[in-house]
Amino acid sequence: IVLRLRLFIFSWLLFSCLQAEDKLFFERVKVQAYGNIGLLSVGVGGELSESSSWDLFYGYVPKSFGGVHINTVAGKYNKDFLRINKEYTLYGGMGLMHVFNQRYRSSFRDEYPAYNYYQLTSLHLFPYIGLEHIFNKSNRSFSLYTEVGTVDIYLANWYKNPSTIGFTDIINISFGASYDF
């Protein structure tokens, strides 16, 4: 699984390099707080088309918040759904996150039946929707955004236990800033 994840990330970066119009494979830098990627995350991103983009993040959760130090790497695909005006865009997306820590597993364990447990605790999909406010200044832009999302394992647990886990228990909100150069 780890080898497949590395191959996926390398392929994604290579594809992004080939698609980029500039010399760099990324066109923006981002900072995000909260959400599923980490307490604080930093990343780069680029455009795939006029209405779709990608981001690659590194996230961190300190021991004081997570019980242990947690590091994550996440790739996100964003698709614009509604451009409200020149300043506001509603978008949705899907991300793939890998968590680095001994507490989280990247392989299946043979001692437990596969149908009883979600065993790949280090690799997660996370859907989200977001609203971005773009501030244009000449050819460069700065934007602020907020996203509402969840994680695949939260959705699965909510689906299996709707009387115990409320829908609002599986939702999170993140806030971020992006600078295009």
C-alpha positions as CSV (number, residue, x, y, z in Angstrom):
1,I,0.0,0.0,0.0
2,V,2.8,2.5,0.9
3,L,4.5,1.8,-2.5
4,R,1.2,2.3,-4.3
5,L,0.7,5.6,-2.4
6,R,4.1,6.8,-3.3
7,L,3.6,5.8,-7.0
8,F,0.2,7.6,-6.9
9,I,1.7,10.8,-5.5
10,F,4.7,10.7,-7.9
11,S,2.3,10.1,-10.9
12,W,0.1,12.9,-9.8
13,L,3.0,15.4,-9.4
14,L,4.4,14.3,-12.8
15,F,1.0,14.8,-14.5
16,S,0.7,18.2,-12.9
17,C,4.1,19.2,-14.1
18,L,3.2,18.2,-17.7
19,Q,-0.1,20.1,-17.5
20,A,1.2,23.3,-16.0
21,E,1.8,26.3,-18.3
22,D,4.6,27.8,-16.2
23,K,8.0,26.3,-15.4
24,L,6.9,25.2,-11.9
25,F,4.4,22.4,-11.5
26,F,2.5,24.5,-8.9
27,E,1.0,27.9,-9.2
28,R,-0.1,28.7,-5.6
29,V,0.8,28.2,-2.0
30,K,-1.8,27.5,0.6
31,V,-2.1,27.5,4.4
32,Q,-5.0,25.7,6.1
33,A,-6.2,25.5,9.7
34,Y,-8.3,22.7,11.1
35,G,-10.1,20.2,8.9
36,N,-9.1,16.6,8.4
37,I,-5.6,17.2,7.1
38,G,-4.2,18.6,10.4
39,L,-4.4,21.3,12.9
40,L,-2.2,23.3,10.6
41,S,-1.3,22.4,7.0
42,V,0.8,24.0,4.2
43,G,0.6,23.1,0.6
44,V,1.0,23.9,-3.1
45,G,-1.5,23.7,-5.9
46,G,-2.2,24.3,-9.5
47,E,-4.9,24.5,-12.2
48,L,-6.0,21.5,-14.2
49,S,-8.6,23.4,-16.2
50,E,-10.6,26.6,-15.9
51,S,-12.9,24.9,-13.4
52,S,-10.7,22.3,-11.7
53,S,-7.5,22.4,-9.6
54,W,-5.3,20.2,-7.4
55,D,-3.6,20.7,-4.1
56,L,-0.9,18.8,-2.2
57,F,-0.7,19.4,1.5
58,Y,1.5,18.5,4.5
59,G,-0.4,18.6,7.8
60,Y,0.6,18.4,11.4
61,V,-1.3,17.8,14.7
62,P,0.8,18.4,17.8
63,K,0.9,15.9,20.7
64,S,-1.2,18.3,22.9
65,F,-4.1,17.9,20.5
66,G,-3.8,14.4,19.1
67,G,-2.2,12.5,22.0
68,V,0.8,11.8,19.8
69,H,2.5,13.8,17.0
70,I,0.6,13.2,13.8
71,N,1.9,14.0,10.3
72,T,-0.2,13.8,7.2
73,V,0.2,14.1,3.4
74,A,-3.0,14.8,1.4
75,G,-3.8,15.3,-2.2
76,K,-7.0,17.2,-3.1
77,Y,-9.0,17.6,-6.4
78,N,-11.2,20.6,-6.5
79,K,-14.1,21.2,-9.0
80,D,-15.9,24.6,-9.2
81,F,-19.6,24.2,-9.2
82,L,-20.9,27.7,-9.1
83,R,-19.2,31.0,-9.7
84,I,-21.4,33.4,-7.7
85,N,-19.6,36.5,-9.1
86,K,-16.0,37.5,-9.8
87,E,-15.2,37.2,-6.1
88,Y,-17.0,34.1,-4.8
89,T,-16.8,30.5,-6.0
90,L,-18.6,27.4,-4.6
91,Y,-16.6,24.2,-5.2
92,G,-16.5,20.6,-4.1
93,G,-13.8,18.0,-4.0
94,M,-12.3,14.8,-2.9
95,G,-9.0,14.2,-1.2
96,L,-6.8,11.3,-0.4
97,M,-4.9,11.5,2.9
98,H,-2.1,9.3,4.3
99,V,-1.4,9.5,8.1
100,F,2.1,8.9,9.3
101,N,2.2,7.5,12.9
102,Q,2.6,4.2,14.6
103,R,-1.0,4.4,15.8
104,Y,-2.3,4.2,12.2
105,R,-1.8,1.1,9.9
106,S,-1.1,0.9,6.2
107,S,-1.6,-2.8,5.9
108,F,-4.2,-5.4,6.7
109,R,-3.8,-7.5,9.8
110,D,-4.3,-11.2,9.4
111,E,-5.5,-11.9,13.0
112,Y,-8.8,-10.0,12.5
113,P,-11.5,-10.9,9.9
114,A,-11.6,-8.3,7.1
115,Y,-15.4,-7.8,7.4
116,N,-15.2,-6.9,11.1
117,Y,-12.8,-3.9,11.0
118,Y,-11.8,-1.0,8.9
119,Q,-8.1,-2.0,8.8
120,L,-6.4,0.6,6.7
121,T,-6.4,3.3,9.3
122,S,-3.6,5.4,7.7
123,L,-5.2,6.0,4.3
124,H,-8.5,7.9,3.9
125,L,-10.7,9.6,1.4
126,F,-12.3,12.8,2.4
127,P,-15.1,14.6,0.5
128,Y,-15.7,18.3,1.1
129,I,-17.5,21.4,-0.2
130,G,-16.0,24.9,0.0
131,L,-16.6,28.6,-0.6
132,E,-13.7,30.8,-1.8
133,H,-13.5,34.5,-1.7
134,I,-10.9,35.8,-4.3
135,F,-9.2,39.1,-4.0
136,N,-7.6,40.0,-7.4
137,K,-4.7,42.4,-7.5
138,S,-3.3,42.8,-11.1
139,N,-2.1,39.3,-12.3
140,R,-1.9,37.8,-8.8
141,S,-4.6,36.8,-6.5
142,F,-5.1,36.1,-2.8
143,S,-8.1,34.2,-1.6
144,L,-9.6,33.0,1.7
145,Y,-11.7,29.9,1.8
146,T,-13.7,27.7,4.2
147,E,-14.5,24.0,3.6
148,V,-16.9,21.6,5.2
149,G,-16.1,18.0,5.0
150,T,-15.8,14.6,6.5
151,V,-13.7,11.4,6.3
152,D,-14.6,8.0,4.8
153,I,-14.4,6.2,8.2
154,Y,-16.6,8.8,9.8
155,L,-19.3,8.3,7.1
156,A,-19.1,4.5,7.5
157,N,-19.5,4.6,11.2
158,W,-22.4,7.1,11.0
159,Y,-24.1,4.9,8.4
160,K,-23.7,1.8,10.6
161,N,-24.7,3.7,13.9
162,P,-27.1,6.6,13.0
163,S,-28.9,6.4,16.4
164,T,-25.5,6.8,18.3
165,I,-23.6,9.1,16.0
166,G,-25.2,12.3,14.8
167,F,-24.5,13.7,11.4
168,T,-23.0,16.8,12.9
169,D,-20.5,14.6,14.8
170,I,-18.8,13.6,11.5
171,I,-18.6,17.1,10.0
172,N,-15.6,19.4,10.3
173,I,-14.8,22.9,9.1
174,S,-11.5,24.2,7.9
175,F,-10.3,27.7,7.1
176,G,-7.5,28.6,4.6
177,A,-5.7,31.2,2.6
178,S,-4.2,30.8,-0.9
179,Y,-1.8,33.0,-2.8
180,D,-1.4,32.6,-6.6
181,F,1.8,33.9,-8.1
